[in-house]
């Protein structure tokens, strides 16, 4: 029987129609939460994910909003307040990023990356703050190990994720007194469509499988369980932290891989 540790909670998952976001939405539903699935443009995928949430006997909504656009974030928050009226969990999973070396990174691409990955988290937190405060809620952001190490052509995304982690610490510091806990889950390579963003997807796959002592890539479900845990009372003493979930890839080097 599935746990219902999150019974009575309503969660918003940005970018919740596929990949990591969908896995998080379904895990939260399994744990008892009703789920608001935010999506950028694929309404059919969002409705399919919502239907799967309802399959667990939970309520589900699919709301469109582009996380790059402050006016759409404002509209999303207003819709949640009007049509749902409650929120206990905010998971910012939606992500954007242009792959390019630093010397060829355009300003527009850099700005869109930070708008989606960092500024949207701030605006969402501000927008749903009254609801989170009422329920003693949780904020969880999805980051990347690229925030503290370097990958080829990953400068914009890695820099934005480092800024995201800093923002989460400040959110935690400011909101803990209101009963709101904020934390980050930092992922290594995960088997999703995002791997194709890289110039050499096969190299990313090989890195993820060979570098991990577990010998495999991460899966969306690996992160979903950690996010769900951070939203339970068992994690109430975890405040402002970044949980690295990378299958051990950053532990060290196997010298024989260099032979």
N, C-alpha and C positions, 0 to 999 in steps of 0.2 A: 504494500500500500504506500502511495506517495505521501511524503511529509506535507503538512499544511502549516508550516512555521510562519507563513506570511498571510494567513487567512485574514480577511478584512482590509488588506492593504490594496491600494491602487498604485500602479507603477507606470511611469512614462519612459519608454525606451526610444531614443532617437536613432534613426537608421535601423529600425526594428523589423524591416520587411524581409531581410535576407542575412546570410552569413552569421557573424558573431551576434549582431543585434537580434536576429530571429531566435538564435539559440538561447539568448538571455531571456527574451520574452516568453519562450516556451518553458524554460526552467522556472521562472518566477510564477507562471501559471500553475505548473505542477506543484509548487510549494504553497499555493493557495491564493495568489494575488490576481486581481483583475488587471488588465494591461491595456495601456494606450500605446498604439504603435504609430510612431511618426515615420513618414516617408517623404522623399524628395519629389519623385515623379511617377514611380511605377505603382499606380493604384491597385492593379490586379494582384501584384505580389503582396501588397500590404493587406488586402482583403483576404487573401489565401492564408497569410500568417494569422490574421485575426480569427479566421475560422478554426485554425488549429488550436488557438488559445481557448476558444469556446468549446472545443472538444474535450477540454479538461473540466468543463462545467463552470468556467469563469466568464465574466463579462469582458468584452474587448471592443475597442474603438480604433479606427484608422484615421489619423489626421495628417493632412499634408502640410509641410512647411520646409522651405529651403533654409538650412542652417547658416547659409552665407548672408541671409537678408534679415536685418533687424526687424523690419516691419512684419515679416512673416512669422518670426519668433513671437513678436508681440501678439499677433493674431492667434497663434497656437495657444499661448498662455490664456488668452481671453476665452477661447473655445473650451479649454479644460475647465476653467472656472464656471462657465455658463452651463455646459452640457454634462459635465461629470461632477463638479462641485467638491472634489476631494482629491488629494494626492499625498502619498506617503513615501514614494520612491522616485527619484530622478536618476536615470542612467543615461549619461551622454556618451553614446557609442558612435554616432554619425561622424564621419571623417572625410577629409578631402586632402589631396596633396599632389603636387606636380613633381615628377622625378626629373632632376637636372643638377649638374654641378653648380657650385655656388657662383662661379663666374659667368654662368649662362642663365641664372635664375631671374625671370622677369618679375617686376614689381607687382603686377596684377596677380600672377600665380601665387607669389609669396603672400600677398594680402588675403586672397581667397582661402589659402590654407589656414592662416591664423584666424580669419573670421569664422570658419567652420569649427576648427578644433579648440579654439580658446575663447574668443569673444562670445560665441554662441553659448558656451557653458556659463559664462557670467550673466548674460541676458536671461537665459532660462532660469538660473538660480534666483535672480531678482524677480522674475515674473511669477514664479510659483512659490516664492518664499512664504506668503501668507498661508498657503495650504500646507506646506511642509512644517511650518511652525505649529500649526494647529494639531498636527498628527505626531510631532516628534519624529520627523522623517529622516531619510538617508539620501545622500548624493554620492553616486559612484561614477567616475570617469574612466574611460578605456584609453590607456596610453600604450607606449611601445618602448622596448629596450633601446630603440634608436634615440631616446631622450638622453641617454648617458653614454652611449657608444656610437660609432660612426659606421654607416653603410654607404656604398656607392650611390651617389645622386639622391641621397635621402635628406639633404640639408633642411629643406623647408619643413618636411614632416617631423623630423627629429627635433628641430628647434621649437616647433609649435607644441610638440608633446612635452618638452621640458618646461615650457611656459605653462602648459595645462597643469602639470604636476605642482608647480609653484602656486598657481591659482587655487588648486584644491586645498593646499595647506593653509592658505589665507581664508578660504571659505570655512574650513574646519575651525580655525582659530576664532573667527568672528561668530560662527553660528552654533558652536557647541553649547554655549550658555542658553540657547533657545531649544536645546534638545535635538538639534539636527547634526548628524554625523556625516562627514565628507571624507572619502577615501578614493584611491586610484588603484586600478589593476593594470599593470604594465606587462604587455604580452611580447613574447618572442614571435618568430614566424608562425603563422596560423594558416591552415589550408582553406583559404577562401579566394574569391575572385580578385581580391586586392593583390595577391601575389603577381598577377599579370601586369600590375603597374610597373614592376621592375623591368629593366632592360633585358635581363637574363633570368626569366622565371625558373628555369631548370636549375640554375645556380643557387637560387634562394631555396628551392626544394632540397638540393643536395646539402646545403649548409644546415638547414633546419634538421635534417635527419642524421647527418654525420656528426654534427657538433653536439647534439643532445646525447647525454649518457643513456637516455631511454631509447634512442635509435629511431625516433619518429618525429614527424611534424606535429605541432599543436593542432587541436581541433576546436571549433567554436564551443563545443560542450565543455572543454577543459576550463575555459574562462567563465562560462555561464554559472557553473557551480560555485566559483569563488565570489562572483557578484552576488548570487543569492545569499551566500553565507554572510557577506558584509551587511546585508539588509535585515539580518535576524538579531534578536537580543543576545545571542551568543557572541556577537562581534561588537557589542556596545562599548567595550573598552579600547577599541581600535579607532583612533581619531587622527585624521590628517596624514595617513600613511600611504605609501606606495607599495603594493604587494606585487612582487615580480613573479610572474608565472610564465616561465620560458622553457620548461622541461630540462633545466640545468645547462642550457647552451652557453651561459656566461660564466660557468664555473671555472673553466680552464681549457687547455689545449691537449689533444692527444697527439704526441709527437709523431707517431707513425703516419698520421694524415699528411705530414710534410715530407715524407720519404719520396 
